[in-house]
Amino acid sequence: MAEKKKPILQFSIPCLEVEAQDKPPVFSYVFYELPYPRQPVSFYICNGWSNGKGSFKQEIKILKPDHKTVFVQTGEQDFELKDEVVPQLMVNMFGNVRFEEFGVYWVQNYLDGELVMEYPIVIREVSQEELNRFLAEKSQEEIGALTVDQQLKKK
């Protein structure tokens, strides 16, 4: 029988974009909190398993702020580590998720049914002041971009 060695969860990264086609993955817009939760949001949780060998099952659950009720989950996902030094990247997209309430949600990562990592993600309401400041900054960035573009066209 082949030797089996339980892997470690090297990382679990919540982010808004992942690029991984024929190159090492790039995680963009890594977050620990999500403002604007009243709109559906799509995001990724990317897990890197390493230093193990054999066949395993991972599952990700996101718990509501009561820290008990499952809000969304992936279900069990099979993966295999054939060599201890070759990691397995598991990219999970959570599409069009509408958070039901503000507060601290909990991401739980399981390996073969055992909880191996848990961390919080804060879902917070954005104040009108924050929204206005963001929109003002965006407008300034667009004005700056137009100015640079116009200057390049003059050359």
N, C-alpha and C positions, 0 to 999 in steps of 0.2 A: 504494500500500500504506500502511496506517495506521502511524503512528509508534508504536514500542514503547520503553518506558523501564522498566528493571528497578526494582522497588520496594525499599524497605528494610523490614526487620522492625522495626517501631517498638517492639513489646513481645511477650513470650511469658510468660504468667502461669499458673502452676499454682495451682488453687484447688479448693475442695470444692463451691462453689455459684456459679451464674451466673444473674442476672436480666437479661433484655434484651428484654422484650416492649414494643414501641412506645415505647422510651425508651433513652437511653444505657445501656450495660451496667454492671452492678454486680457486681464480683467479691468474693465472700465467702470467708473462711477461706483466704486466700492462704498458701501454705506453701513452705518450703524443705526441710522434713523431714517424714516421716510416721512417727509412733510406731504401735504396734499392728499391725504388718504381717502377723501370723499370721491375721488375719481378712481376707476379701475387702474391698476398698475401691473406691469409685467416685470419680473425680475428673475435673476438666477441665484441659485446656491450651488457653488462648485466645491466639491470635496476631493481632496487628494489623499489616497490611501497608499501607504508604502511600508517597506520593511516587513513584508509578509509573503506567504506562499500558500496557494490553494484556492478553493472556491468559497465565496462568501456572499452574504446578502446585506445590503445597506438599506436603510429607510430614513427619510427625513420627515419629521413632524413639526408643524408650527402650532404652538399652543396659544390660546387666547390669554388676555391679561389675568384671568383667574388662575393661571398656571396649572390648570387641570384639563380644560376642554380642548380637544383637538380642533383647530381652525381649518387646517389643510394638511394633507400628507401625500407622500409620493407612492406609498405602498412599497413592498419589498422589491429590490432591484438586484439581480445577480451580477457578480463580477468575478473575475479570476485574476490572480497574481501568479504568473508562471515563474517569475524570478524575483528574489527579494530586493534587488536594486532597481527594478523597473516599476515605477509607480503607476497607479490607475487613476485617471481623472474621471470623475462622475459629474457631469453637467446636468443640472435639473432646472428647467424653466417652469416658473409659476406664472401662467398667463392670465391676464385680465382679472387679477385678484382685487376684490373690493373689501377693504378692512372695515369691519362693522362698528368698531369703536376705537377711540384713542387709548393709548396706554402702552405698556411693555408686553410685547409678544415674545415667546420663547422658541428658539430654533433648537430642536433636539435631533442629534445624529445617532443612529443605532447601527451596530454591527451584529449580525446574527441575533437580533432581538435584544441586545444589551446596549443600554445608553452609554455612549463613549464621549460625547461632548454636548454641552448645552450653552447657549449664549443668548442675550437679549437683543431685540430690535425694537426701538421706540417708534411708535406711530403717533405723530403729534399734529395738532391743528396749527395751521399757519395764521398768525394774526394779520389783520389788514395792514398794519405798519410794515411787517416783514414782506408782505406781498408787494406793497407799494415800493419799498426799497429795492426788491428784486427787479421789478419792472423798470424802475429808474436806471438801475445798473445795466440792464439789458439794452435799454434805449441808448445809453451812453456808449456801450460796446458797438451797437449797430452804427451809431453816428461816427465813432472812431474808425470802424471798418469802411464806411463810405468815404470818409476823408482820405484814408490811405489808398483806397481803390481809385478815387478821383485823382490823387497825386500821381499814381502810377500811370494813369491814362494820359496825363499831361506830358509825360517824358517821352 
